[in-house]
Amino acid sequence: MPKEFLLEIGTEEIPSRFIGPALEKMKELFAALLSSGRVSTGDDAVQTFGTPRRLVLHAPQLADRQEDVSREVVGPPKNIAFDAAGRPTKAALVFAEKNGIPVDALTFTATPKGEYVVAKVEEKGLETGIWLQTMLPDFIRSIPFQKTMRWMDKEIRFARPIHWVLALWGGSIVDFELDGIRSGNVSRGHRFMSPGAFLVKDFKSYLSQGEPNYVVIDPEVRRQRILKQIQELATSQGGTVLEDHGLVDEVANLVEYPVAVLGSFNKDYLRIPKEILITAMREHQRYFSVVDSAGGLLPYFIAISNTRADDMDVVRAGNERVLAARLSDAVYFFDHDVTTKLAERVEALRKVTYQEKLGTLHDKTERVTALSAYLAGIFTADIPIAERAASLCKADLLTGTVGEFPKLQGTMGRQYALLSGEDPRVAEAILEHYLPRFAGDELPKTTEGICVGIADRIDTIVGCFLAGLIPTGSEDPYGLRRQSAAIITMVKERGLRLSLKDLIAEACRKYALKKGDAERVAVETLDFFRQRVAGMLASEGLRPDIVDAALSVAFDDPSIAGEKVRALDALRTSVDYEPFVTALKRAGNILPKKFEGTVKKGLLHADAEKALYDSYMEIKDRVVAKTTQLDFRGALTDIASLRKPVDAFFDSVMVMDKNADVKANRLALLAGITNLFAGIADFSRLMLSVEEKG
């Protein structure tokens, strides 16, 4: 009969950001372990739960033993395993012993290389409890974390020191040792409110004892409790909680028993920009902010405590005291910052190294300013506004507030620009040039913000390729993949046209590169963008071969590249697609490399080649015009209309005619047809159904 399995790994407090990924990997790794171990879970899925002090895995049903398996093991050739008289040799005896069967149980199988000895091995499955004993230590060791540690004289590496392991199968202890820690049936309560141990019989008893011992093992339950508590406290002051799902998730994994506490701070602090106060509360203290119906900040905060104290006023006062010191510092930085206009800070950027090989932040600012003007001309934005925003966009990095709260870069640039009397459009572009900061983030609303944002990113990308700081594998210290994706997204979502070749060349000119270096950087950078566009299109579900074929031809403008891919993907659903691509591939295989030639109508003799030529001439100019107008779907539809005359041509015409002139003429006809398609995609890279199966 199936039995329940429960595993709890008790630890020191694990960092909040480690818990979610660890629980997902536990589920994934245990499922793989069950599959390879031939242990069924029935219809119930494996579940994982966790708090800062424990990682939990629960399988409602595990089969009582591994499935039996029968397999055939091929051994030595028959003529080596048995002599001429049919007697087993040492090779046969050793092979039989190795596989645990008598030598007379060996059979034979015929192969292309002759007959071989075969042992049919019957492997009986172990009882699941015994199997778990052998597998669980390595399973626990295999749980991955961003960082691991060793402690005392232990060999095991884990996120934090392990103090206990609870392991039950069918209510009985799965007995094993993990580097000196013996598994058992004992869990522990909250570190402060219920530090003692308690016995566990099964998952039901484990859950029932959680609340009395002040442990909520389910992160989602903790999350919902936090949301309910903080909203109730905010409502009590006539406000609402500033929405912050990321903070809710983080705090839910910082505590085992969430208790919300409402505190307040001096109203005088509200005179500084609310972004500073919100960031100080969130980043330094993990506090939730309270806002009014108009979004204005109220002088309250909500903290999530991990304990329910006898006197919660003491907890409240302690949090208020800590926050007061933080906000006092924030006010000091802001008041000091506003004594200097933003433009007056630009000169000091000369003293800040941007990157050792790429100069100072002032050097970068000058390059970005020039590139912003270049882009503003292309996108018909306000050039003086874009230039001014670019010249000031890094100045807030030298302010005390951004030094204390780095996430406010751009946000404070906007504030200080307005306080310095700059045009509001300049201030907005300073803020927007950092957008989007991550996938799915909001995009700049102004064209000037887009200009500065693209200029800043292309300068970084080209500079890093110049300095040899190219992403490799998972390593991308300067975030070039993210920055290139941001450029592509802005261009695509705003419907802009942009030549990446020209942009990269312009960025290279700003670095005053030698011709050879400029050419190398330009080629490498453009290919880097091509790979990013390919990845983004493939993530939309478009076939990789379609993406590869379209982007391998004249890749430049990201928007045009996307249109080509989608047009080719639409053609793929046509009944003409595979037969026509097959014909194109056949033509491509026949054509000599770099073949050039012109069709001479007088050399067309066969009816099929005359018909193909007439069809080709009928659509040729139309396809060229549609391709120029970026109507790739229309162009591909016209090209695909040649399918039947192309099939008829190959069925009845010998391309490699004995007459050299006739042969060259037929090759020229095929070259003309393939070149129509080649202006849109490389058909040789397209996969056909038969090739995929092969």
C-alpha positions, -999 to 999 in steps of 0.1 A, spaced: 0 0 0 12 36 -7 25 54 23 31 91 32 66 106 32 76 137 51 110 154 52 120 185 72 155 200 72 159 223 102 185 250 99 198 283 111 179 312 94 182 309 56 183 342 36 149 351 23 159 351 -14 172 316 -11 140 299 1 117 301 -30 143 288 -55 154 261 -30 118 248 -26 113 247 -64 145 227 -69 137 203 -40 104 195 -58 122 191 -91 151 170 -78 128 147 -57 106 141 -87 136 131 -108 148 109 -79 115 90 -77 115 86 -115 150 72 -117 143 51 -85 111 36 -100 89 48 -71 54 59 -79 36 89 -62 1 79 -74 -21 109 -83 -9 132 -55 18 157 -64 49 163 -42 46 195 -22 73 217 -6 70 243 21 95 264 40 104 291 65 137 307 73 145 278 97 131 248 78 127 233 43 99 208 41 90 182 14 57 162 16 46 133 -6 11 122 3 16 88 -14 48 68 -22 45 33 -35 56 8 -8 85 -5 -29 104 2 -61 90 -14 -93 107 -46 -104 127 -43 -136 137 -68 -162 166 -59 -184 189 -76 -209 227 -71 -206 247 -79 -237 281 -95 -230 310 -109 -250 307 -125 -285 295 -161 -284 327 -174 -299 347 -159 -270 322 -169 -243 320 -205 -255 345 -228 -271 340 -250 -302 325 -277 -281 299 -253 -265 316 -252 -231 316 -219 -213 349 -201 -211 362 -179 -183 346 -149 -201 311 -165 -199 316 -175 -162 328 -140 -152 299 -124 -171 273 -146 -156 287 -141 -121 288 -103 -125 251 -103 -134 240 -127 -107 227 -156 -129 239 -191 -135 259 -196 -167 233 -220 -182 208 -191 -181 227 -171 -206 211 -167 -241 223 -153 -274 213 -125 -297 221 -118 -333 237 -85 -342 252 -71 -374 286 -80 -358 275 -116 -351 261 -135 -321 266 -121 -286 259 -135 -251 229 -120 -233 221 -121 -196 185 -115 -186 186 -98 -153 156 -96 -130 161 -68 -105 137 -68 -75 126 -34 -62 136 -25 -27 111 -15 0 107 23 -4 118 30 32 151 12 27 156 29 -7 150 63 10 176 56 36 202 53 9 191 82 -12 181 110 12 216 121 23 227 127 -12 193 143 -20 197 168 8 233 176 -3 221 182 -39 198 211 -30 213 241 -47 217 276 -33 232 308 -46 258 305 -19 267 277 5 288 274 37 305 249 59 305 249 96 325 234 124 342 202 112 313 192 89 320 183 53 285 191 40 279 225 24 244 241 28 229 275 28 231 276 66 241 250 93 217 221 96 205 213 132 180 185 127 164 163 101 129 149 104 122 120 80 91 98 82 77 72 58 44 57 67 48 71 102 82 54 108 116 71 109 137 68 78 169 62 96 201 77 82 230 100 92 239 132 75 274 142 85 269 134 121 232 145 122 208 115 129 174 117 113 144 114 136 107 122 142 112 154 161 107 190 149 112 223 167 90 253 172 96 290 169 131 300 180 119 324 207 82 318 213 83 280 214 120 268 212 113 232 224 110 200 204 78 182 195 71 147 182 56 142 147 36 112 136 26 123 101 20 154 80 -14 160 96 1 161 131 30 182 119 6 208 105 -16 207 136 14 214 159 27 243 138 3 270 150 6 262 187 44 263 183 42 296 163 54 282 130 35 288 97 52 265 73 34 275 41 49 307 25 16 315 8 -3 313 41 22 337 56 19 360 26 -19 362 29 -16 368 67 8 397 60 -15 412 34 -45 410 56 -28 424 87 -10 453 69 -42 464 51 -62 464 83 -36 485 101 -34 510 71 -72 513 70 -72 521 107 -53 553 98 -75 561 68 -49 549 43 -39 520 21 -6 501 19 16 511 -10 15 481 -33 48 461 -32 44 424 -40 82 420 -40 84 432 -4 55 410 6 73 379 -8 106 389 8 91 395 42 71 363 41 104 344 39 120 364 67 96 353 94 80 320 107 51 337 125 42 372 110 29 398 133 23 433 118 31 464 138 19 499 130 44 527 137 46 564 129 73 590 121 76 628 124 54 646 98 82 670 92 100 643 72 72 645 46 87 677 32 113 657 13 104 637 -18 84 606 -9 106 584 -30 134 589 -5 112 580 25 97 550 8 131 537 -2 146 543 33 117 523 48 118 495 22 155 489 15 169 495 50 141 482 73 117 462 51 88 484 62 56 489 43 46 525 34 11 539 40 -5 563 14 -37 582 11 -63 580 -16 -43 603 -39 -11 584 -35 4 608 -10 26 594 17 12 593 53 35 595 83 30 558 91 48 526 84 41 489 90 68 465 102 65 427 102 78 412 134 87 375 138 74 375 174 43 384 193 56 402 223 37 406 256 39 443 250 38 452 213 42 489 222 78 481 230 83 465 195 66 495 179 88 520 198 119 501 189 111 502 152 102 539 154 135 547 170 155 529 143 135 545 115 139 580 129 176 576 127 173 564 90 150 592 80 171 618 98 201 607 77 179 609 45 168 644 53 204 655 59 215 641 25 186 657 7 191 691 23 228 690 15 222 679 -21 199 708 -30 225 734 -21 242 725 -54 224 727 -88 225 695 -108 244 711 -137 271 722 -113 279 686 -105 287 675 -141 323 688 -140 330 666 -109 322 635 -131 358 639 -145 370 626 -112 349 594 -113 362 565 -133 335 548 -154 356 519 -164 394 516 -164 397 512 -202 368 535 -211 376 567 -192 356 587 -167 318 592 -162 324 627 -178 338 610 -209 308 587 -210 284 617 -205 299 635 -235 296 604 -257 260 598 -246 251 635 -252 264 633 -288 246 600 -294 213 613 -279 214 642 -304 221 617 -333 191 596 -322 168 626 -317 174 635 -353 164 600 -364 133 598 -342 123 635 -347 126 643 -310 136 676 -295 173 677 -300 182 704 -274 160 686 -248 176 653 -255 211 668 -253 205 686 -221 190 655 -204 219 634 -216 245 660 -202 228 658 -168 217 622 -167 246 609 -145 251 640 -123 228 626 -95 253 597 -90 274 623 -71 246 632 -46 245 620 -11 210 606 -14 219 584 -44 251 574 -26 230 562 3 201 548 -18 216 537 -52 181 525 -64 171 562 -65 194 570 -94 174 588 -121 145 593 -97 166 619 -77 181 632 -110 146 641 -120 138 657 -86 171 677 -85 167 688 -122 132 703 -113 146 719 -82 174 734 -103 150 750 -127 155 727 -156 128 722 -182 104 695 -170 109 676 -202 147 674 -194 139 662 -159 115 635 -172 141 622 -197 167 619 -170 144 596 -150 132 577 -181 167 570 -195 170 542 -169 138 525 -181 132 497 -186 153 484 -157 142 448 -161 120 426 -183 84 437 -181 92 471 -166 76 503 -179 91 520 -209 100 557 -214 69 577 -223 89 605 -241 109 601 -272 137 622 -256 138 596 -228 142 568 -253 169 587 -271 190 591 -239 182 556 -228 194 540 -261 224 563 -263 235 553 -227 231 516 -234 248 515 -268 277 534 -255 281 508 -227 277 479 -251 302 491 -277 326 502 -250 326 468 -233 331 450 -267 360 474 -273 375 466 -239 370 428 -243 343 427 -216 321 404 -236 294 382 -219 304 345 -217 281 318 -205 262 330 -175 287 357 -168 276 392 -178 289 416 -152 280 448 -171 245 435 -179 250 438 -217 223 412 -225 197 431 -204 208 465 -219 206 452 -255 172 437 -248 160 471 -235 171 488 -267 153 462 -288 121 464 -267 120 502 -268 124 502 -306 98 474 -311 72 486 -287 73 522 -298 72 513 -335 105 530 -342 128 524 -371 165 521 -362 195 509 -381 217 491 -356 246 491 -380 245 529 -383 240 533 -345 269 510 -337 291 528 -362 282 562 -346 290 548 -312 323 536 -324 331 570 -338 325 585 -304 353 563 -291 376 575 -319 385 539 -328 411 529 -354 395 515 -386 404 479 -378 391 481 -342 359 498 -353 352 471 -379 358 443 -354 337 459 -327 309 467 -352 307 431 -364 308 416 -329 283 440 -315 258 436 -344 260 398 -341 254 402 -303 222 421 -311 212 395 -337 215 368 -310 194 388 -286 167 394 -312 167 357 -320 164 348 -284 135 372 -278 116 360 -309 122 323 -300 108 330 -265 75 341 -282 72 305 -295 85 311 -330 105 282 -345 142 285 -341 150 276 -377 125 302 -389 141 328 -367 176 318 -377 168 318 -415 153 353 -414 179 369 -392 208 355 -411 200 378 -441 206 415 -439 200 418 -402 199 455 -391 166 470 -379 151 450 -350 115 458 -360 121 448 -397 138 416 -385 107 407 -364 84 414 -394 105 391 -416 103 363 -390 66 365 -385 60 367 -423 81 335 -428 63 318 -399 29 326 -415 41 311 -448 50 279 -430 13 271 -425 7 272 -463 5 239 -482 31 253 -506 57 259 -479 75 226 -476 73 216 -513 86 250 -523 114 251 -497 124 216 -509 126 229 -544 147 259 -533 171 237 -514 174 215 -545 182 246 -566 207 258 -540 225 225 -541 228 226 -579 240 262 -581 277 267 -580 289 291 -552 289 328 -562 272 319 -595 263 349 -616 244 349 -649 216 365 -669 187 345 -684 186 347 -722 151 341 -734 163 327 -768 180 298 -750 148 286 -733 137 255 -752 115 233 -730 79 243 -722 85 239 -685 114 263 -684 95 288 -705 66 286 -682 88 291 -651 105 320 -667 72 337 -675 60 332 -640 92 345 -625 92 376 -647 55 382 -637 63 385 -600 100 396 -600 94 434 -599 64 430 -576 85 410 -550 113 435 -551 88 464 -546 70 446 -517 103 437 -500 114 474 -503 80 484 -488 86 458 -459 55 439 -471 73 405 -465 41 385 -463 30 397 -497 65 391 -511 66 356 -498 31 348 -510 42 359 -545 74 339 -543 55 308 -531 32 310 -562 62 297 -582 59 263 -565 40 245 -593 61 258 -622 93 251 -602 81 215 -596 73 211 -633 107 225 -642 125 199 -621 103 171 -633 109 176 -670 141 196 -675 177 185 -672 195 215 -656 230 202 -663 225 201 -701 254 190 -723 252 224 -740 271 248 -718 251 278 -728 218 261 -721 231 248 -688 243 283 -677 209 298 -688 190 273 -667 212 279 -637 207 317 -642 169 311 -640 172 291 -608 196 318 -593 171 345 -601 143 326 -582 165 318 -552 177 353 -550 142 366 -546 138 345 -515 174 351 -503 165 388 -499 142 378 -471 157 347 -455 183 320 -460 162 290 -472 191 266 -466 186 271 -428 149 261 -429 141 227 -415 116 204 -432 95 177 -415 115 149 -430 148 166 -418 134 170 -383 124 134 -381 158 123 -395 
